[in-house]
């Protein structure tokens, strides 16, 4: 994957940045599984049939995520950088 900036991500998803200190943030890789997150990755929280990725946002940040893409209704109690979107599957 080529390097994607926060502004490109916001434009592509029509999302909203929340709790970003560094608006020049960029990401080289996207992880859908919090166990596979590496330092600087973007974690994309997807609700599947058996698990909801939103339950693993904290784990993704513990593993080094730089930001996460979450649904608009996600309660960002951790105050971590997230991009909110209506539906993370779209």
LINJO-V764636 format. One line per field, one symbol per residue. phi: phi as a letter, one per 40 degrees, with the letter a starting at -180 (. if undefined). psi: psi as a letter, one per 40 degrees, with the letter a starting at -180 (. if undefined). burial: + if it has 24 or more other C-alpha atoms within 12 Angstrom, else -. A space follows every 10 residues. Layout:
phi->???
psi->???
burial->???
This chain:
phi->.cdbcdcccc ccbfcbcbgc cbccdabbab bcbdcbcbdg cccbcbcbcb bbdccbcccc ccchdcabbb cdccccccfb cbbcbcaccc
psi->hihhiddddd ddefahhhfh dgeeiiieih hehdeehihe ihhhhhhadd ihddeedddd ddeeidiihi idehhgdefi hihhidhee.
burial->-----+--+- ----++++-- ----+++-++ ++++--++-+ ++++++---- --++++++++ +--+++++++ +--+-+---+ +++++--+--
